[in-house]
Amino acid sequence: MAKFSRPSGLFLLFALLLAAALLAQRPTPPRPVYDPSGNGPDGLLLLREWLAEMGYATTTTGQRSFAIGPADLLFVYPGIEPFTAAEGDRLVEWVEKGGTLVLVDTQDDELLDRFDFATVSGDSTDRLLQAQPLLPAASAVITGTNFARRLRLPHDSPAVTLLAEDGSLARPAAALLRRGKGWVWLLSSDFTLTNERLTDSRSTSQIVPALLRAVPDGGRVFFDTYHLFGPDGPQEAKGIASLQEWAYTTPTGWAALYLLGLGFGFLLLQGRRLGPPLQTITQGRRREAAEFVVAMAGLQRRAGVRSSIARQQNQRLKQRLGRPWQIPADLSDGEFVARLAAADESFNDARLRGLLIRLANAPDEAALVQLAKEVEEVLQWTSKI
């Protein structure tokens, strides 16, 4: 194993401990449904931003107690904390003084008894009709409402049905109730007004201007977070709950992860290894020219190539014999022998002619070896003259 310096060892130890802590920590639980600050599909951040663009101040009731405060409009969504009788009295009193209450898909027993309605399930329908012309700015038909849980009003209910299903047994989806100087909006699950609903089913968002009809310009809109989250509040009120959350959601955590990656890259660039370096192969003995000649000769022999060797011997013989008399070697065999005999009367032209003819007739291997030997004898004889 390669030896590490002390700083490198400490850095690797820190990296291993941080990675183990991040993997061992449980992931942060998802934010609750209908979170006013949530930017997920079930959050209400888009609704709050829309209300803020229209000039309304949006806030929450808090988590320590159910404090409505100076609200002009209050949204109440299904939560984990039920309403008590005292909180129901306080809510009714606030409505009768002129507040506007919006109950969205309510299933709380206290609220159902206080405002005398219920929610029922049945077949879903993808369209709602205006039962009363109280939403002039909205379409006569609201589409994109594929939810089975809607409202049920008693026969003597003072609430007015605004939107309902199409049919003889139509169930209300939106109703309006007058209490003292205020108003109570009863909405089914079709009008949760979440980020996903406002983005994908924009037809249902047409009810928002009607909800603001009794709210003064620049009024205050509250979201009930006490009953939504419970007394303990949402996860963000508890601060950083794990090392993984600190590393992923805080600037110091991002810096630590960045330094970790930077240090790891530095070690890689420095050539740190988890083992000895690999041995390089050294250059062996260089081959000699004779080895190349032998290898090529063996290759040509296995391939059965003999014509090129015969031509090479032919050219070699004619070049050596014709050089003293300036006779070109590229002449035909007959012309070359004739010119050589004319230049040197003592030369045996019959032997040379027969040797050239046998080289041109593509001899076999044994004959080619014998011819090469005869060529060498002729060249040696001529060199002695």
N, C-alpha and C positions, 0 to 999 in steps of 0.2 A: 504494500500500500504506500502511496506517495505521502510524504510528510507535509502537513499543513502548519503554517505559522499560527501563533496564538490568536491574533485578530481574526484570521480566517476561520479558525475552529470555533471561536465565540460567535462569529456571525452565522455560521451554519447551524450552531446550536439554537440561536435565537430564531432562525428561520424555521427550523423543525418544530420548535415549541409553538410558534405562532400558527403554523399550518395545522398542527394537531388541535390547537384551541379552536380555530375557525371551523374545522371539520366536526369537532365534538359538540359545538354549540347547537342548540335547537334553532331552526329558522324562526324569524319573527312571525307571530300569527297574523293572518290577514286582518285588515281593518273591518269593523262591523258594517253591516248593510245599512244604507241610508246615512252614511257619514257625511255631514255637511262640508267637511274638508277633503273628502275622498275624491281622487281623480280616476278611480276604477269604474267599471261598468255600473255598479250599484251605488256609486257615490253621488253627492248632490253639489259638487263644486261648480258644474256648469250652470245649474240653476242659480246659485249664489252670484256667480259672475254676471249672469244675465240681469238679475235684479239690481246689481251694483251699476251696470251700464245704464239702466233706466233711472238712476238717481236715488235708489233706496239704500238705506244703511242696513246691512245684514250682520247678525251676530248670533250667539247661542245663549241659552239660559244658564249654562254652567253645570257643574256636576256635584257641587256641595249640597245644593237644595234646589227645589223647584221654584225659582224666582222669575216670574214673567217680566217684571220691570216695566219700563215705559214702552211696551211694544204696541204697535198698531196692527200687526199681522203675526200670527203664530202658527207654525207648521208643527204638527204632531205626527210622528211616524211610529210604526210598531217597534217597541224596544224590549229590553230585558227587565225593566223595573215597572211593576204595575202601579197604577194611580191609586192613591188612598182616598178615603171619603173627604178628608180635609182638603186635599189637593183638588178633588172634583169641585167642592164648594168654591174654592178660590178661582178655579178656571171659569165656572159659570158666572161668578160675580164680575170677573174681568170682561167677559163677553157682553153681559147686560149693560155694562158701562160704555160700550161702543167699540170693543175690540172685534177683530175678524179672526176666527179660528178655522183652520184647515185640518181636518182629520183624514189622513191618507191610509186606506186599507186598515182601519182600526179594528183590533180584536180584543181590546182591553175591556173587561167586564164593567168597570166603573164608568167608562165613557159611553159604552153601549146603553147602560141604564140611564145615565144623565140626559142623553140626547135622543133616547127612544128609537133606536134602529138596530139592525143586525146585519151580519154578512153571511151569505149563503153560497154554496157551490153548485155548479151545474154544468151544462154544456157551454162551451166557449163559442163566441161569435166574433168575427173580424170587423164588425161595423156597428156603430151606435148612431141613433137618430135623436135630434133635438125634440124633446117632448113639449117644451115650452120655449117660446121665442125670447129667452132671456140672455142668449149669447149671440147678439147680432153680428159681432165681429168674427165669429167662428163659422165653420162650414156647417151646412145642414146635416151632413153625414161625416162622422168621425171614423176613420179606418185605422187598421193596425192595432186592434184591441183583442188579441187572442188570449183572454184570461177568463177562467171559469168562475172565480170568486167575485161576486158583486153584492149590491146592497139589497136589503129587504126592509120596507117601511110598513108600519101598521096602517090599517085603513083610515084611522082617525089622526094620522100624523100631520102636524102642521108643516112639515117639510115639503118643498116643491121639487118634483122630479125634473131635472134639466136634460139629462141624456139617459137613454134607455135602449134596450135591445128592440129589435124589430120583430113583433109578433104579439099574439094575444096574451101570452104569459111573459110579457117583457119584464126583465129585472132592471131596476135602476142602476146606473153606473156613476151618476153624479146628481146630488141633490143639494138644495139650499134651504137653510132653516133660520128663521128670524127669532132672536132671543133678546128682548129688551131693545137696546139701541145698537146691538151688534149682530153679527151674522156668523153662522156656522156652515162651513162647506163640508159635505160628506162625499168623499171620493173613494171609488173602488180601486183595486190594484191596477186598473187600466191607466191611472193617472198618478203614478209614483214620481214622475218627472225626474228620473235619474239621468245620469250622463248618457247611458245607452238609449233610454227612451227618447230623450230630447234629440239625439243624433239620428237614430234609425226610424223612429215613429214620430215624426214632427207633427203629424196631424193631432196627436193628443196634447201637444204643447199649446194649442189654441185656447185652452182653458186658463192659462196664466193671466192674460189681461183681465179676464172676468174676476179672478181672485183679488185683483188689486183695485177693483172698482170702488170699494169703500175705504181704501187706504189713501191718506193725503199725499200729495207730492213730496218726495223726500222723506217719507215716513220710515219707521223702523220695523224691520222684518226679523223675527226671532225664530230660531229652530230649537225645539225642545231636545236637549242633549242629556238632561238629567235622567229621563226615563229611557232614552235611547241607549245610553252606555251603562247606566246604573250609577250608584254613588261613587264607585271607584274611579270612574272616568275612563276615557279611551287609553290606548297604549301609549300615545304620545305624552300623556300627562305623567307617566311614570318615569320618564327619562330613558337613558340608555340601559337596556336590560341585559345585554350580552356583549361579549367581545366581538362576535361577528357583526352585530348591529353597529358597534363603534367603528369597526374597520370599514364597513360599507357605507355608512351614512354621515360620517363626520370628516371634516378636512384633515384632522390629525391622523385619522385612520387611513385616509387616501394617501397621505404623505408616507406613512409607514409601509403601506403596500408598494408604493412607488420606489422607496429606498430599498425594499427587499428585492424587487425585480432588478433594480439597477446594480445592487451588489452581486446578485447571481450572474448577471451578464458580465460584470467585471471579472469574476472568477473564471467564467468560460473563455473570455478573451485572453486571460493570462495563461491559459493552457493547463489549468489544474485538472488532474486526472484521478480517477479512482482505481489506480493500478499503475504498474511500471510502463514506461513508453515502449512502443513497438520497435523492434530491431529492424533497421533498414537493410536491404539486400545489397551487398557490395558488388562491384564490377569484377567479373571473373576474368580468366585468361583470354586474351584476344585470339581469334582464330587466324591461322596463317593462310596465305594465298593458295598454297598447295592443297590445303583441306577443302577450299572452295572448289578447286579444279576436280578433286577426287569426288566430291559430293555431286557436282554437276555431271561428271562422267557416269557415276552410278545412276543418277536420275535418268539420263538419256538412255542408258542401257536397259533399265526397267521399263521405260516407255517404248523401247524398240525403235528409237530414232537413229537411223544409220545414214540416210541420204545426206544430211547436213555435214556429217563427219567425212563422208566421201568427197563432197564438194570442197570442204576445207583442205583436205589433203591434195586435191587437184589444184587448187589455187596456190597452195604453199609450194608445190612442185614447180609449177609454171613460173611463179615469181622468182624463185631462186635460179632457175635455169635461164630465164630470159633477161635477168637484170644486167649481166655483163654485156649483152648485145642490144640492149634497149628495146626488147621485144615486149609489148604489152601482154599482161596475163589475162586480159579479158577477151582475147581472140579465141576463136573456136579451136578445138583440139587439133584438127587437121591443118589449119592455117598456121597455128603456132609451131607444129612439128616441121612443116615445110620451111618456114622462115628460120627456125633454129638449125636445120640441116644445111641451108644455104649459107648461114653465117659460120658454122663450124663443121667442116667436112669430116672431122674425126669422130663426130658424135654418132652413136648407134641409134638411128631414128626408129628402127623396128622395135627395139625394146621399149623405147619411150612411148611409141604409139600404142603398143599392146597394153602398157600400164595404164594409160589414160582411158583406153576403151573399157578395161575391167573396172576402173573406178566409176565410170559413167553407167555401168550396168547394174547398179544397186546390189552389191554383193551381200552375202550374209555376214554374220558376226565373225566367224572364223576366217573367212576370206578377206574381210575388211582389215583384220589384224595383220594378216600376211601381206596385204597390199601396203599398209602403213609401214611395215618393216622394210619392204622393197623400196618405198619412196625414200626412207631414211638412208638405205644403202646407196641409192643413186645420188642423193645430195652429198653424202660423205665422199663418194668417188669424184664428183665434180669439184668438190672443194680442194682435192689434192692436185688437180690439174693446174 
